[in-house]
């Protein structure tokens, strides 16, 4: 018994010593672990251990397997759809379940799935390309735009001539540009030769519209980065300006547009294009909200030429219900005679839509240059339908420039197949 007790004591002592050593080593190990974790965090390295690494690998394998199973299911459904006929309820459910599964995939898994579809021997070349492009556009382009474009370049041989690849490219670029417009533009430059769709109108619009929403000044600088020709420069400028939907956005974009115009003083074409683009700020307003529009015009301190461009665009596309208010505003805003082109455009459009309402307004309108311009446009617009009424209105104009110009306009627009009538009109009114 004594021996047993002695042995037991020795074992306990040894165990205590061993336990102390283990505790010491564990404490030291934990200290080292904390230091390594802190250093990893400083370097941006995710924490993990061998077990975690194995878990990540296992998850990756599971995701790849899931993607391939979904690809096989999708291919079967595509085969069934290709045979024609209406899908039964069970097939429709399969398709919905498959589509939901595809939507849940991450970018890497989507690449695997679409690559499987693109390489599928069960589908003919046209069908598998169509299905791949469909998946790219409907799912990939908006969820993972950068990865979608990577896939397009990786499979350029199969996709560069595919129908609707322009839609994939333009939508991917537009979505990518919301976060990283510089990278999106760089992709356009790099791939412009193999994928000319990257430089087509829709791609340019999507990229510059998205870039402008993020930073209008940056959007203008990217035009030079791409080295665009005159037509594409106009498209890019238009996309930037029309992205502005609030007064704050309009003010920031207008300031950037002026900077762009001033920086291109040596290029007359670009300078003129920039000047004309001021007109497209009118696109962002509700046409009948004259109060909001005129308040912004006043706050923006538009120059006379900028105001001309704004009114030119606004009146050319006006479909609102308050043309009289606009004509009266232009009569007060412009110096006498300076607003005549826009007043004439507005009354002409109004006359075409409702000549009785336009005529009724003319009867009650205040005398002055704006009314004279409106009468002139109204008269020659209705002359072909009601020459008698038109002449009555023309004769209300004071003798001189306005009346003479109106008569001449009618003569110039006289029907070509009535030369005798035109000559008679000219003699009657002394037109040479």
ChimeraX attribute file (.defattr): number of C-alpha atoms within 10 A of each C-alpha:
attribute: neighborCount
match mode: 1-to-1
recipient: residues
	/A:1	6
	/A:2	7
	/A:3	8
	/A:4	9
	/A:5	10
	/A:6	11
	/A:7	12
	/A:8	12
	/A:9	12
	/A:10	12
	/A:11	12
	/A:12	13
	/A:13	12
	/A:14	12
	/A:15	12
	/A:16	12
	/A:17	12
	/A:18	12
	/A:19	13
	/A:20	12
	/A:21	12
	/A:22	12
	/A:23	12
	/A:24	12
	/A:25	12
	/A:26	12
	/A:27	12
	/A:28	12
	/A:29	12
	/A:30	12
	/A:31	12
	/A:32	12
	/A:33	12
	/A:34	12
	/A:35	12
	/A:36	13
	/A:37	16
	/A:38	14
	/A:39	12
	/A:40	14
	/A:41	12
	/A:42	9
	/A:43	9
	/A:44	9
	/A:45	11
	/A:46	8
	/A:47	11
	/A:48	11
	/A:49	8
	/A:50	8
	/A:51	9
	/A:52	11
	/A:53	11
	/A:54	11
	/A:55	12
	/A:56	13
	/A:57	12
	/A:58	12
	/A:59	12
	/A:60	14
	/A:61	12
	/A:62	12
	/A:63	18
	/A:64	19
	/A:65	15
	/A:66	18
	/A:67	24
	/A:68	20
	/A:69	14
	/A:70	23
	/A:71	23
	/A:72	17
	/A:73	17
	/A:74	21
	/A:75	21
	/A:76	15
	/A:77	17
	/A:78	18
	/A:79	16
	/A:80	14
	/A:81	13
	/A:82	11
	/A:83	8
	/A:84	8
	/A:85	8
	/A:86	10
	/A:87	13
	/A:88	9
	/A:89	9
	/A:90	9
	/A:91	14
	/A:92	13
	/A:93	12
	/A:94	15
	/A:95	18
	/A:96	12
	/A:97	14
	/A:98	17
	/A:99	16
	/A:100	11
	/A:101	13
	/A:102	21
	/A:103	15
	/A:104	11
	/A:105	19
	/A:106	14
	/A:107	16
	/A:108	14
	/A:109	19
	/A:110	28
	/A:111	20
	/A:112	19
	/A:113	25
	/A:114	26
	/A:115	17
	/A:116	19
	/A:117	26
	/A:118	25
	/A:119	15
	/A:120	17
	/A:121	11
	/A:122	14
	/A:123	18
	/A:124	12
	/A:125	13
	/A:126	11
	/A:127	17
	/A:128	24
	/A:129	23
	/A:130	18
	/A:131	18
	/A:132	21
	/A:133	24
	/A:134	18
	/A:135	21
	/A:136	29
	/A:137	23
	/A:138	14
	/A:139	20
	/A:140	28
	/A:141	24
	/A:142	18
	/A:143	18
	/A:144	18
	/A:145	26
	/A:146	22
	/A:147	19
	/A:148	25
	/A:149	22
	/A:150	13
	/A:151	19
	/A:152	20
	/A:153	16
	/A:154	11
	/A:155	13
	/A:156	14
	/A:157	11
	/A:158	16
	/A:159	20
	/A:160	17
	/A:161	14
	/A:162	15
	/A:163	13
	/A:164	15
	/A:165	23
	/A:166	22
	/A:167	20
	/A:168	26
	/A:169	26
	/A:170	27
	/A:171	23
	/A:172	27
	/A:173	33
	/A:174	26
	/A:175	22
	/A:176	27
	/A:177	25
	/A:178	19
	/A:179	13
	/A:180	17
	/A:181	24
	/A:182	17
	/A:183	14
	/A:184	23
	/A:185	24
	/A:186	14
	/A:187	16
	/A:188	23
	/A:189	17
	/A:190	11
	/A:191	15
	/A:192	14
	/A:193	11
	/A:194	13
	/A:195	21
	/A:196	14
	/A:197	23
	/A:198	27
	/A:199	22
	/A:200	16
	/A:201	15
	/A:202	20
	/A:203	23
	/A:204	26
	/A:205	23
	/A:206	23
	/A:207	31
	/A:208	33
	/A:209	26
	/A:210	25
	/A:211	30
	/A:212	26
	/A:213	18
	/A:214	16
	/A:215	19
	/A:216	26
	/A:217	19
	/A:218	15
	/A:219	25
	/A:220	23
	/A:221	12
	/A:222	20
	/A:223	20
	/A:224	11
	/A:225	12
	/A:226	15
	/A:227	11
	/A:228	16
	/A:229	11
	/A:230	12
	/A:231	10
	/A:232	18
	/A:233	20
	/A:234	19
	/A:235	17
	/A:236	24
	/A:237	27
	/A:238	22
	/A:239	25
	/A:240	28
	/A:241	29
	/A:242	20
	/A:243	23
	/A:244	25
	/A:245	15
	/A:246	11
	/A:247	18
	/A:248	11
	/A:249	17
	/A:250	22
	/A:251	16
	/A:252	14
	/A:253	26
	/A:254	21
	/A:255	15
	/A:256	20
	/A:257	22
	/A:258	15
	/A:259	14
	/A:260	20
	/A:261	20
	/A:262	13
	/A:263	12
	/A:264	15
	/A:265	12
	/A:266	10
	/A:267	11
	/A:268	11
	/A:269	13
	/A:270	20
	/A:271	17
	/A:272	13
	/A:273	17
	/A:274	23
	/A:275	19
	/A:276	20
	/A:277	23
	/A:278	28
	/A:279	22
	/A:280	22
	/A:281	25
	/A:282	26
	/A:283	18
	/A:284	16
	/A:285	16
	/A:286	11
	/A:287	19
	/A:288	16
	/A:289	11
	/A:290	17
	/A:291	9
	/A:292	13
	/A:293	17
	/A:294	13
	/A:295	11
	/A:296	17
	/A:297	17
	/A:298	9
	/A:299	10
	/A:300	14
	/A:301	10
	/A:302	16
	/A:303	10
	/A:304	11
	/A:305	11
	/A:306	17
	/A:307	17
	/A:308	21
	/A:309	21
	/A:310	23
	/A:311	23
	/A:312	22
	/A:313	19
	/A:314	20
	/A:315	24
	/A:316	12
	/A:317	15
	/A:318	18
	/A:319	15
	/A:320	13
	/A:321	10
	/A:322	14
	/A:323	21
	/A:324	18
	/A:325	12
	/A:326	19
	/A:327	24
	/A:328	15
	/A:329	16
	/A:330	19
	/A:331	23
	/A:332	13
	/A:333	12
	/A:334	15
	/A:335	12
	/A:336	14
	/A:337	14
	/A:338	16
	/A:339	23
	/A:340	23
	/A:341	16
	/A:342	25
	/A:343	29
	/A:344	23
	/A:345	22
	/A:346	26
	/A:347	27
	/A:348	23
	/A:349	21
	/A:350	23
	/A:351	19
	/A:352	13
	/A:353	12
	/A:354	11
	/A:355	17
	/A:356	12
	/A:357	12
	/A:358	21
	/A:359	19
	/A:360	10
	/A:361	13
	/A:362	19
	/A:363	12
	/A:364	9
	/A:365	14
	/A:366	12
	/A:367	10
	/A:368	10
	/A:369	18
	/A:370	25
	/A:371	23
	/A:372	24
	/A:373	26
	/A:374	25
	/A:375	29
	/A:376	27
	/A:377	26
	/A:378	28
	/A:379	26
	/A:380	24
	/A:381	22
	/A:382	18
	/A:383	15
	/A:384	14
	/A:385	10
	/A:386	12
	/A:387	15
	/A:388	13
	/A:389	12
	/A:390	21
	/A:391	16
	/A:392	11
	/A:393	20
	/A:394	23
	/A:395	12
	/A:396	12
	/A:397	18
	/A:398	11
	/A:399	10
	/A:400	8
	/A:401	10
	/A:402	18
	/A:403	20
	/A:404	17
	/A:405	13
	/A:406	21
	/A:407	21
	/A:408	19
	/A:409	15
	/A:410	22
	/A:411	19
	/A:412	12
	/A:413	11
	/A:414	17
	/A:415	12
	/A:416	10
	/A:417	8
	/A:418	9
	/A:419	11
	/A:420	10
	/A:421	14
	/A:422	18
	/A:423	14
	/A:424	13
	/A:425	17
	/A:426	17
	/A:427	11
	/A:428	9
	/A:429	12
	/A:430	11
	/A:431	14
	/A:432	7
